[in-house]
Amino acid sequence: MQESVKDVLNSIKTSYNSLAYGAKFAEQKPDEEPDYFSIAESAFKDRGYVNYVYPRDTLEKLVLQNENSQFANELFKSYSSFLGESVQYDSATKQEQQAVEKAAITIDEIVEKIKAHRVLMFNENHLQPRCRLLINLLLPKLSKEGFNVLALESLSEDEDRINRLGFPNVESGFYTRDPNMANLIRTARIYGLKVIGYEGFGNASQRDLQQAKNLIQKSEIATKNQVKVIVLAGGRHIDEGDTGENKSMAQYFKKLTKIDPYTINQVKFLAMQEINDSIYVMDNKVLNGSDLYLSNNLNSDKIPINVCTLLITLKRCTSRLILYSG
């Protein structure tokens, strides 16, 4: 268990990989540091209802008191992202983005480019809600092309309840607290997609392999020809290039199923200051590791809310109205 804890913490520090929720997450903290997660959790559930600002402000003060705590800082960034405060990239990333040619592309054009594939794998920076917003905008059209499963790395073991009711709650995962993630799940259920989580909570050194096995088993992609899957993964889990000694989830998936996933990287060129609600295709002649590179400049504050979803949610709130995650 100790090795697993160390590996997960290292993932948080380097590539913002998936965070589990609840007891699994609470165990993943250094013994010598304060229990930042429990402190934030208490603030989030302040007075019996969810509070997004209080944990962000509480963590900000704790970070100022302990500037060397990477764990507290990443947790602070996560709660900030739930409020739409995206993390900005450094100047080196900006220079790299400016050095690559790009061309604007519409949602319809993206769908035309990717619809023929059985498995689409998008990656995300967990601190950038616009990564989830793009898939939300694509879902209505992709569902018409036969895509019927949405697989999420950042979902805890709550698929049965979500697929039955059609929406997440605070126990569904950590990143489901982001309004864009919660609304992505709602949209998927409205258009008939089955929602699954495929995270592997076992041996951390075999995380990508376990993710691939879970994805194959839960989606039934290997046994049912009619299954078409949209995957949302963290960071480098979709890399198809040289990943060193350990393979990525996408590489394991391809090896085990003989299905070549179409990988869409929207992390390498995430928008910085310019948020103009446009999406660009980056020239992949100088890039490798993914089939398609996008620069996502969407404004994640513009969350598409389906009126039917809101009415269904209100109908099911019999005791009191709680506005949760968009």
Short mmCIF file of the C-alpha atoms (twelve columns), coordinates in Angstrom:
data_MODEL
# 
_entry.id   MODEL 
# 
loop_
_atom_site.group_PDB 
_atom_site.id 
_atom_site.type_symbol 
_atom_site.label_atom_id 
_atom_site.label_alt_id 
_atom_site.label_comp_id 
_atom_site.label_asym_id 
_atom_site.label_seq_id 
_atom_site.Cartn_x 
_atom_site.Cartn_y 
_atom_site.Cartn_z 
_atom_site.pdbx_PDB_model_num 
ATOM 1   C CA . MET A 1   0.000   0.000  0.000   1 
ATOM 2   C CA . GLN A 2   2.868   2.383  0.809   1 
ATOM 3   C CA . GLU A 3   4.313   2.003  -2.694  1 
ATOM 4   C CA . SER A 4   0.883   2.673  -4.160  1 
ATOM 5   C CA . VAL A 5   0.538   5.862  -2.099  1 
ATOM 6   C CA . LYS A 6   3.944   7.144  -3.201  1 
ATOM 7   C CA . ASP A 7   3.188   6.477  -6.850  1 
ATOM 8   C CA . VAL A 8   -0.172  8.272  -6.783  1 
ATOM 9   C CA . LEU A 9   1.324   11.312 -5.037  1 
ATOM 10  C CA . ASN A 10  4.065   11.438 -7.655  1 
ATOM 11  C CA . SER A 11  1.423   11.372 -10.388 1 
ATOM 12  C CA . ILE A 12  -0.321  14.361 -8.819  1 
ATOM 13  C CA . LYS A 13  2.939   16.295 -8.754  1 
ATOM 14  C CA . THR A 14  3.920   15.579 -12.343 1 
ATOM 15  C CA . SER A 15  0.918   15.155 -14.619 1 
ATOM 16  C CA . TYR A 16  -2.237  15.713 -12.597 1 
ATOM 17  C CA . ASN A 17  -3.309  12.104 -12.979 1 
ATOM 18  C CA . SER A 18  -6.612  10.890 -11.618 1 
ATOM 19  C CA . LEU A 19  -7.504  11.409 -7.966  1 
ATOM 20  C CA . ALA A 20  -9.755  8.968  -6.160  1 
ATOM 21  C CA . TYR A 21  -12.487 10.165 -3.819  1 
ATOM 22  C CA . GLY A 22  -13.169 9.410  -0.183  1 
ATOM 23  C CA . ALA A 23  -11.229 6.839  1.818   1 
ATOM 24  C CA . LYS A 24  -8.939  5.897  -1.091  1 
ATOM 25  C CA . PHE A 25  -7.936  9.536  -1.570  1 
ATOM 26  C CA . ALA A 26  -7.599  10.272 2.164   1 
ATOM 27  C CA . GLU A 27  -5.001  7.501  2.457   1 
ATOM 28  C CA . GLN A 28  -2.900  9.059  -0.304  1 
ATOM 29  C CA . LYS A 29  -1.197  11.782 1.721   1 
ATOM 30  C CA . PRO A 30  2.248   12.017 3.326   1 
ATOM 31  C CA . ASP A 31  2.177   11.123 7.036   1 
ATOM 32  C CA . GLU A 32  4.229   14.180 7.999   1 
ATOM 33  C CA . GLU A 33  1.782   16.700 6.504   1 
ATOM 34  C CA . PRO A 34  -1.579  17.895 7.838   1 
ATOM 35  C CA . ASP A 35  -4.594  16.046 6.477   1 
ATOM 36  C CA . TYR A 36  -5.301  18.618 3.777   1 
ATOM 37  C CA . PHE A 37  -7.883  16.459 2.064   1 
ATOM 38  C CA . SER A 38  -10.005 15.992 5.193   1 
ATOM 39  C CA . ILE A 39  -9.748  19.706 5.965   1 
ATOM 40  C CA . ALA A 40  -10.949 20.593 2.458   1 
ATOM 41  C CA . GLU A 41  -13.617 17.898 2.578   1 
ATOM 42  C CA . SER A 42  -15.032 19.314 5.797   1 
ATOM 43  C CA . ALA A 43  -15.111 22.789 4.291   1 
ATOM 44  C CA . PHE A 44  -16.730 21.491 1.097   1 
ATOM 45  C CA . LYS A 45  -19.576 19.889 3.042   1 
ATOM 46  C CA . ASP A 46  -19.946 22.843 5.382   1 
ATOM 47  C CA . ARG A 47  -23.269 22.974 7.297   1 
ATOM 48  C CA . GLY A 48  -24.727 20.022 5.450   1 
ATOM 49  C CA . TYR A 49  -24.562 21.404 1.898   1 
ATOM 50  C CA . VAL A 50  -21.755 21.732 -0.629  1 
ATOM 51  C CA . ASN A 51  -19.685 24.909 -0.594  1 
ATOM 52  C CA . TYR A 52  -17.214 25.486 -3.430  1 
ATOM 53  C CA . VAL A 53  -15.614 28.737 -2.243  1 
ATOM 54  C CA . TYR A 54  -14.880 27.792 1.375   1 
ATOM 55  C CA . PRO A 55  -12.472 24.877 0.644   1 
ATOM 56  C CA . ARG A 56  -10.670 26.922 -2.031  1 
ATOM 57  C CA . ASP A 57  -10.114 29.809 0.410   1 
ATOM 58  C CA . THR A 58  -9.170  27.459 3.251   1 
ATOM 59  C CA . LEU A 59  -6.588  25.653 1.127   1 
ATOM 60  C CA . GLU A 60  -5.171  28.951 -0.133  1 
ATOM 61  C CA . LYS A 61  -4.390  29.969 3.464   1 
ATOM 62  C CA . LEU A 62  -2.827  26.583 4.199   1 
ATOM 63  C CA . VAL A 63  -0.643  26.816 1.097   1 
ATOM 64  C CA . LEU A 64  0.617   30.229 2.216   1 
ATOM 65  C CA . GLN A 65  1.479   28.723 5.590   1 
ATOM 66  C CA . ASN A 66  3.265   25.750 4.025   1 
ATOM 67  C CA . GLU A 67  4.567   26.785 0.632   1 
ATOM 68  C CA . ASN A 68  6.548   23.553 0.207   1 
ATOM 69  C CA . SER A 69  3.488   21.319 0.289   1 
ATOM 70  C CA . GLN A 70  2.961   20.082 -3.256  1 
ATOM 71  C CA . PHE A 71  -0.070  18.076 -2.151  1 
ATOM 72  C CA . ALA A 72  -1.836  21.085 -0.614  1 
ATOM 73  C CA . ASN A 73  -1.017  23.204 -3.653  1 
ATOM 74  C CA . GLU A 74  -2.427  20.680 -6.126  1 
ATOM 75  C CA . LEU A 75  -5.553  20.238 -4.013  1 
ATOM 76  C CA . PHE A 76  -5.963  24.032 -3.935  1 
ATOM 77  C CA . LYS A 77  -5.665  24.141 -7.728  1 
ATOM 78  C CA . SER A 78  -8.295  21.410 -8.042  1 
ATOM 79  C CA . TYR A 79  -10.864 23.288 -5.968  1 
ATOM 80  C CA . SER A 80  -9.990  26.491 -7.841  1 
ATOM 81  C CA . SER A 81  -10.665 24.721 -11.140 1 
ATOM 82  C CA . PHE A 82  -14.146 23.745 -9.902  1 
ATOM 83  C CA . LEU A 83  -14.830 27.496 -9.748  1 
ATOM 84  C CA . GLY A 84  -13.606 28.003 -13.316 1 
ATOM 85  C CA . GLU A 85  -10.177 29.301 -12.309 1 
ATOM 86  C CA . SER A 86  -8.020  27.374 -14.794 1 
ATOM 87  C CA . VAL A 87  -4.328  26.937 -14.129 1 
ATOM 88  C CA . GLN A 88  -2.085  28.819 -16.549 1 
ATOM 89  C CA . TYR A 89  0.960   27.389 -18.308 1 
ATOM 90  C CA . ASP A 90  4.529   28.687 -18.221 1 
ATOM 91  C CA . SER A 91  6.270   30.723 -20.940 1 
ATOM 92  C CA . ALA A 92  8.035   27.663 -22.416 1 
ATOM 93  C CA . THR A 93  4.697   26.027 -23.162 1 
ATOM 94  C CA . LYS A 94  3.423   29.232 -24.726 1 
ATOM 95  C CA . GLN A 95  6.468   29.442 -27.001 1 
ATOM 96  C CA . GLU A 96  5.985   25.817 -28.069 1 
ATOM 97  C CA . GLN A 97  2.354   26.504 -28.911 1 
ATOM 98  C CA . GLN A 98  3.240   29.544 -31.000 1 
ATOM 99  C CA . ALA A 99  5.840   27.557 -32.973 1 
ATOM 100 C CA . VAL A 100 3.282   25.116 -34.417 1 
ATOM 101 C CA . GLU A 101 0.935   26.003 -37.256 1 
ATOM 102 C CA . LYS A 102 -2.752  25.767 -36.484 1 
ATOM 103 C CA . ALA A 103 -6.074  25.931 -38.308 1 
ATOM 104 C CA . ALA A 104 -9.513  26.625 -36.858 1 
ATOM 105 C CA . ILE A 105 -11.933 23.708 -36.792 1 
ATOM 106 C CA . THR A 106 -15.634 23.451 -35.931 1 
ATOM 107 C CA . ILE A 107 -17.441 20.846 -33.838 1 
ATOM 108 C CA . ASP A 108 -19.017 19.407 -36.999 1 
ATOM 109 C CA . GLU A 109 -15.609 19.139 -38.682 1 
ATOM 110 C CA . ILE A 110 -14.122 17.364 -35.669 1 
ATOM 111 C CA . VAL A 111 -16.976 14.851 -35.740 1 
ATOM 112 C CA . GLU A 112 -16.403 14.179 -39.447 1 
ATOM 113 C CA . LYS A 113 -12.709 13.593 -38.786 1 
ATOM 114 C CA . ILE A 114 -13.166 11.098 -35.923 1 
ATOM 115 C CA . LYS A 115 -16.579 9.426  -36.349 1 
ATOM 116 C CA . ALA A 116 -15.387 6.368  -38.314 1 
ATOM 117 C CA . HIS A 117 -13.357 4.976  -35.415 1 
ATOM 118 C CA . ARG A 118 -14.699 2.548  -32.792 1 
ATOM 119 C CA . VAL A 119 -12.678 3.959  -29.904 1 
ATOM 120 C CA . LEU A 120 -11.914 7.641  -29.339 1 
ATOM 121 C CA . MET A 121 -9.469  8.512  -26.572 1 
ATOM 122 C CA . PHE A 122 -9.301  12.126 -25.423 1 
ATOM 123 C CA . ASN A 123 -6.905  13.265 -22.742 1 
ATOM 124 C CA . GLU A 124 -7.392  16.091 -20.277 1 
ATOM 125 C CA . ASN A 125 -5.547  18.202 -17.778 1 
ATOM 126 C CA . HIS A 126 -7.652  17.580 -14.664 1 
ATOM 127 C CA . LEU A 127 -7.329  21.271 -13.746 1 
ATOM 128 C CA . GLN A 128 -8.740  22.540 -17.054 1 
ATOM 129 C CA . PRO A 129 -12.565 22.166 -17.223 1 
ATOM 130 C CA . ARG A 130 -12.621 23.096 -20.913 1 
ATOM 131 C CA . CYS A 131 -11.278 19.622 -21.737 1 
ATOM 132 C CA . ARG A 132 -14.602 18.189 -20.511 1 
ATOM 133 C CA . LEU A 133 -16.617 20.933 -22.186 1 
ATOM 134 C CA . LEU A 134 -15.317 19.970 -25.638 1 
ATOM 135 C CA . ILE A 135 -16.502 16.381 -25.268 1 
ATOM 136 C CA . ASN A 136 -19.847 17.628 -23.955 1 
ATOM 137 C CA . LEU A 137 -20.299 19.618 -27.165 1 
ATOM 138 C CA . LEU A 138 -19.313 16.610 -29.288 1 
ATOM 139 C CA . LEU A 139 -21.546 14.068 -27.540 1 
ATOM 140 C CA . PRO A 140 -24.902 14.850 -29.222 1 
ATOM 141 C CA . LYS A 141 -23.391 14.372 -32.674 1 
ATOM 142 C CA . LEU A 142 -21.196 11.415 -31.758 1 
ATOM 143 C CA . SER A 143 -24.190 9.607  -30.264 1 
ATOM 144 C CA . LYS A 144 -25.825 9.767  -33.718 1 
ATOM 145 C CA . GLU A 145 -22.704 8.071  -35.110 1 
ATOM 146 C CA . GLY A 146 -23.219 5.086  -32.832 1 
ATOM 147 C CA . PHE A 147 -21.044 5.946  -29.844 1 
ATOM 148 C CA . ASN A 148 -22.751 4.405  -26.839 1 
ATOM 149 C CA . VAL A 149 -20.207 4.269  -23.991 1 
ATOM 150 C CA . LEU A 150 -18.488 7.126  -22.133 1 
ATOM 151 C CA . ALA A 151 -15.509 5.885  -20.104 1 
ATOM 152 C CA . LEU A 152 -14.114 8.199  -17.427 1 
ATOM 153 C CA . GLU A 153 -10.832 7.796  -15.594 1 
ATOM 154 C CA . SER A 154 -11.913 10.135 -12.820 1 
ATOM 155 C CA . LEU A 155 -15.072 8.281  -11.811 1 
ATOM 156 C CA . SER A 156 -15.310 6.251  -8.629  1 
ATOM 157 C CA . GLU A 157 -17.292 3.031  -8.377  1 
ATOM 158 C CA . ASP A 158 -20.691 4.657  -8.862  1 
ATOM 159 C CA . GLU A 159 -21.683 3.659  -12.391 1 
ATOM 160 C CA . ASP A 160 -24.840 1.763  -11.459 1 
ATOM 161 C CA . ARG A 161 -26.400 4.706  -9.637  1 
ATOM 162 C CA . ILE A 162 -25.352 7.197  -12.322 1 
ATOM 163 C CA . ASN A 163 -26.716 5.074  -15.161 1 
ATOM 164 C CA . ARG A 164 -29.957 4.536  -13.261 1 
ATOM 165 C CA . LEU A 165 -30.606 8.145  -12.237 1 
ATOM 166 C CA . GLY A 166 -28.727 10.032 -14.953 1 
ATOM 167 C CA . PHE A 167 -26.516 12.346 -12.907 1 
ATOM 168 C CA . PRO A 168 -23.611 12.254 -10.395 1 
ATOM 169 C CA . ASN A 169 -23.507 13.374 -6.782  1 
ATOM 170 C CA . VAL A 170 -20.718 14.277 -4.348  1 
ATOM 171 C CA . GLU A 171 -19.946 10.597 -3.791  1 
ATOM 172 C CA . SER A 172 -19.469 9.809  -7.484  1 
ATOM 173 C CA . GLY A 173 -15.866 10.937 -7.645  1 
ATOM 174 C CA . PHE A 174 -13.571 13.862 -6.932  1 
ATOM 175 C CA . TYR A 175 -13.575 15.547 -10.345 1 
ATOM 176 C CA . THR A 176 -17.292 15.034 -10.794 1 
ATOM 177 C CA . ARG A 177 -17.547 18.084 -8.534  1 
ATOM 178 C CA . ASP A 178 -16.499 20.184 -11.500 1 
ATOM 179 C CA . PRO A 179 -19.696 21.540 -13.125 1 
ATOM 180 C CA . ASN A 180 -18.370 20.644 -16.569 1 
ATOM 181 C CA . MET A 181 -17.657 17.042 -15.581 1 
ATOM 182 C CA . ALA A 182 -21.040 16.652 -13.864 1 
ATOM 183 C CA . ASN A 183 -22.815 18.091 -16.880 1 
ATOM 184 C CA . LEU A 184 -20.798 15.877 -19.250 1 
ATOM 185 C CA . ILE A 185 -22.147 12.848 -17.389 1 
ATOM 186 C CA . ARG A 186 -25.705 14.204 -17.574 1 
ATOM 187 C CA . THR A 187 -25.386 14.835 -21.315 1 
ATOM 188 C CA . ALA A 188 -24.057 11.324 -21.876 1 
ATOM 189 C CA . ARG A 189 -27.053 9.797  -20.112 1 
ATOM 190 C CA . ILE A 190 -29.533 12.048 -21.960 1 
ATOM 191 C CA . TYR A 191 -28.195 10.755 -25.279 1 
ATOM 192 C CA . GLY A 192 -28.237 7.157  -24.112 1 
ATOM 193 C CA . LEU A 193 -24.551 6.547  -23.511 1 
ATOM 194 C CA . LYS A 194 -23.593 4.117  -20.777 1 
ATOM 195 C CA . VAL A 195 -21.184 5.759  -18.305 1 
ATOM 196 C CA . ILE A 196 -18.360 3.666  -16.862 1 
ATOM 197 C CA . GLY A 197 -15.315 4.301  -14.697 1 
ATOM 198 C CA . TYR A 198 -12.164 2.330  -15.468 1 
ATOM 199 C CA . GLU A 199 -9.597  3.510  -12.925 1 
ATOM 200 C CA . GLY A 200 -7.359  0.847  -11.386 1 
ATOM 201 C CA . PHE A 201 -6.983  1.190  -7.625  1 
ATOM 202 C CA . GLY A 202 -4.647  -1.789 -7.159  1 
ATOM 203 C CA . ASN A 203 -0.919  -1.995 -7.860  1 
ATOM 204 C CA . ALA A 204 0.129   1.528  -8.828  1 
ATOM 205 C CA . SER A 205 3.071   0.307  -10.918 1 
ATOM 206 C CA . GLN A 206 0.554   -1.544 -13.127 1 
ATOM 207 C CA . ARG A 207 -1.974  1.283  -13.210 1 
ATOM 208 C CA . ASP A 208 -2.140  1.694  -17.002 1 
ATOM 209 C CA . LEU A 209 -2.445  -2.036 -17.574 1 
ATOM 210 C CA . GLN A 210 -5.253  -2.296 -15.034 1 
ATOM 211 C CA . GLN A 211 -6.999  0.704  -16.582 1 
ATOM 212 C CA . ALA A 212 -6.891  -0.961 -20.005 1 
ATOM 213 C CA . LYS A 213 -8.252  -4.236 -18.635 1 
ATOM 214 C CA . ASN A 214 -11.053 -2.425 -16.768 1 
ATOM 215 C CA . LEU A 215 -11.926 -0.423 -19.882 1 
ATOM 216 C CA . ILE A 216 -12.139 -3.566 -22.013 1 
ATOM 217 C CA . GLN A 217 -14.185 -5.487 -19.450 1 
ATOM 218 C CA . LYS A 218 -16.648 -2.728 -18.536 1 
ATOM 219 C CA . SER A 219 -17.217 -1.413 -22.063 1 
ATOM 220 C CA . GLU A 220 -17.544 -4.932 -23.552 1 
ATOM 221 C CA . ILE A 221 -15.705 -3.605 -26.611 1 
ATOM 222 C CA . ALA A 222 -14.041 -6.970 -27.274 1 
ATOM 223 C CA . THR A 223 -17.239 -9.020 -27.199 1 
ATOM 224 C CA . LYS A 224 -19.895 -6.754 -28.692 1 
ATOM 225 C CA . ASN A 225 -19.367 -5.384 -32.196 1 
ATOM 226 C CA . GLN A 226 -21.945 -2.620 -31.760 1 
ATOM 227 C CA . VAL A 227 -20.001 -0.969 -28.925 1 
ATOM 228 C CA . LYS A 228 -18.308 2.367  -29.723 1 
ATOM 229 C CA . VAL A 229 -16.438 4.064  -26.891 1 
ATOM 230 C CA . ILE A 230 -15.427 7.605  -25.980 1 
ATOM 231 C CA . VAL A 231 -12.660 7.655  -23.361 1 
ATOM 232 C CA . LEU A 232 -11.586 10.629 -21.252 1 
ATOM 233 C CA . ALA A 233 -8.191  9.990  -19.668 1 
ATOM 234 C CA . GLY A 234 -5.625  11.993 -17.776 1 
ATOM 235 C CA . GLY A 235 -2.460  13.373 -19.342 1 
ATOM 236 C CA . ARG A 236 -0.220  10.762 -20.934 1 
ATOM 237 C CA . HIS A 237 -2.460  7.707  -20.557 1 
ATOM 238 C CA . ILE A 238 -3.403  7.978  -24.253 1 
ATOM 239 C CA . ASP A 239 0.167   8.328  -25.581 1 
ATOM 240 C CA . GLU A 240 0.895   6.053  -28.517 1 
ATOM 241 C CA . GLY A 241 4.512   7.112  -28.997 1 
ATOM 242 C CA . ASP A 242 7.592   6.033  -27.044 1 
ATOM 243 C CA . THR A 243 6.597   5.920  -23.381 1 
ATOM 244 C CA . GLY A 244 9.714   4.150  -22.145 1 
ATOM 245 C CA . GLU A 245 9.675   0.873  -20.248 1 
ATOM 246 C CA . ASN A 246 6.046   1.120  -19.135 1 
ATOM 247 C CA . LYS A 247 3.310   1.223  -21.745 1 
ATOM 248 C CA . SER A 248 0.421   3.675  -21.629 1 
ATOM 249 C CA . MET A 249 -3.194  2.654  -21.113 1 
ATOM 250 C CA . ALA A 250 -3.834  3.232  -24.840 1 
ATOM 251 C CA . GLN A 251 -0.926  0.979  -25.817 1 
ATOM 252 C CA . TYR A 252 -2.079  -1.809 -23.508 1 
ATOM 253 C CA . PHE A 253 -5.619  -1.417 -24.860 1 
ATOM 254 C CA . LYS A 254 -4.412  -1.796 -28.462 1 
ATOM 255 C CA . LYS A 255 -2.274  -4.826 -27.585 1 
ATOM 256 C CA . LEU A 256 -5.089  -6.615 -25.745 1 
ATOM 257 C CA . THR A 257 -7.934  -5.871 -28.196 1 
ATOM 258 C CA . LYS A 258 -6.141  -5.415 -31.533 1 
ATOM 259 C CA . ILE A 259 -8.255  -2.242 -31.850 1 
ATOM 260 C CA . ASP A 260 -6.279  0.886  -32.687 1 
ATOM 261 C CA . PRO A 261 -7.820  3.771  -30.703 1 
ATOM 262 C CA . TYR A 262 -7.967  7.209  -32.286 1 
ATOM 263 C CA . THR A 263 -6.156  9.418  -29.773 1 
ATOM 264 C CA . ILE A 264 -6.952  13.121 -29.436 1 
ATOM 265 C CA . ASN A 265 -4.505  15.214 -27.425 1 
ATOM 266 C CA . GLN A 266 -6.007  18.422 -26.075 1 
ATOM 267 C CA . VAL A 267 -3.432  18.898 -23.282 1 
ATOM 268 C CA . LYS A 268 -0.194  19.729 -25.075 1 
ATOM 269 C CA . PHE A 269 -1.611  22.937 -26.569 1 
ATOM 270 C CA . LEU A 270 -4.215  24.023 -24.041 1 
ATOM 271 C CA . ALA A 271 -5.111  27.686 -24.367 1 
ATOM 272 C CA . MET A 272 -3.347  30.169 -22.134 1 
ATOM 273 C CA . GLN A 273 -4.646  33.726 -21.842 1 
ATOM 274 C CA . GLU A 274 -6.569  33.711 -25.126 1 
ATOM 275 C CA . ILE A 275 -10.041 32.260 -24.538 1 
ATOM 276 C CA . ASN A 276 -11.991 32.940 -27.723 1 
ATOM 277 C CA . ASP A 277 -14.331 29.906 -27.844 1 
ATOM 278 C CA . SER A 278 -12.405 28.543 -30.836 1 
ATOM 279 C CA . ILE A 279 -10.781 25.154 -31.401 1 
ATOM 280 C CA . TYR A 280 -7.683  24.674 -33.551 1 
ATOM 281 C CA . VAL A 281 -6.040  21.664 -35.160 1 
ATOM 282 C CA . MET A 282 -2.296  21.766 -34.577 1 
ATOM 283 C CA . ASP A 283 -0.014  20.688 -37.439 1 
ATOM 284 C CA . ASN A 284 0.976   17.146 -36.480 1 
ATOM 285 C CA . LYS A 285 3.780   16.855 -39.023 1 
ATOM 286 C CA . VAL A 286 6.146   17.844 -36.231 1 
ATOM 287 C CA . LEU A 287 4.241   15.962 -33.530 1 
ATOM 288 C CA . ASN A 288 3.992   12.306 -32.580 1 
ATOM 289 C CA . GLY A 289 2.319   10.280 -29.874 1 
ATOM 290 C CA . SER A 290 -1.316  11.083 -30.737 1 
ATOM 291 C CA . ASP A 291 -3.444  10.939 -33.888 1 
ATOM 292 C CA . LEU A 292 -4.842  14.454 -33.497 1 
ATOM 293 C CA . TYR A 293 -3.647  17.502 -31.592 1 
ATOM 294 C CA . LEU A 294 -6.137  20.218 -30.681 1 
ATOM 295 C CA . SER A 295 -5.732  23.625 -29.095 1 
ATOM 296 C CA . ASN A 296 -8.829  24.070 -26.958 1 
ATOM 297 C CA . ASN A 297 -9.697  27.741 -26.412 1 
ATOM 298 C CA . LEU A 298 -13.252 27.165 -25.197 1 
ATOM 299 C CA . ASN A 299 -14.640 29.248 -22.361 1 
ATOM 300 C CA . SER A 300 -15.471 26.686 -19.675 1 
ATOM 301 C CA . ASP A 301 -17.702 29.201 -17.870 1 
ATOM 302 C CA . LYS A 302 -20.265 28.705 -20.644 1 
ATOM 303 C CA . ILE A 303 -21.636 25.393 -19.424 1 
ATOM 304 C CA . PRO A 304 -24.362 23.965 -21.706 1 
ATOM 305 C CA . ILE A 305 -27.267 22.968 -19.457 1 
ATOM 306 C CA . ASN A 306 -30.033 20.860 -20.919 1 
ATOM 307 C CA . VAL A 307 -33.457 22.010 -19.670 1 
ATOM 308 C CA . CYS A 308 -34.735 18.420 -19.541 1 
ATOM 309 C CA . THR A 309 -31.874 17.508 -17.233 1 
ATOM 310 C CA . LEU A 310 -32.687 20.365 -14.880 1 
ATOM 311 C CA . LEU A 311 -36.370 19.446 -14.750 1 
ATOM 312 C CA . ILE A 312 -35.618 15.785 -14.074 1 
ATOM 313 C CA . THR A 313 -33.164 16.742 -11.336 1 
ATOM 314 C CA . LEU A 314 -35.661 19.099 -9.678  1 
ATOM 315 C CA . LYS A 315 -38.351 16.444 -9.787  1 
ATOM 316 C CA . ARG A 316 -36.134 14.009 -7.896  1 
ATOM 317 C CA . CYS A 317 -35.215 16.512 -5.147  1 
ATOM 318 C CA . THR A 318 -38.124 15.738 -2.803  1 
ATOM 319 C CA . SER A 319 -36.794 17.132 0.472   1 
ATOM 320 C CA . ARG A 320 -34.871 20.279 -0.416  1 
ATOM 321 C CA . LEU A 321 -33.307 21.921 -3.430  1 
ATOM 322 C CA . ILE A 322 -29.530 21.710 -3.654  1 
ATOM 323 C CA . LEU A 323 -27.823 23.173 -6.706  1 
ATOM 324 C CA . TYR A 324 -24.937 20.804 -7.297  1 
ATOM 325 C CA . SER A 325 -22.305 20.897 -10.026 1 
ATOM 326 C CA . GLY A 326 -24.081 23.010 -12.601 1 
# 
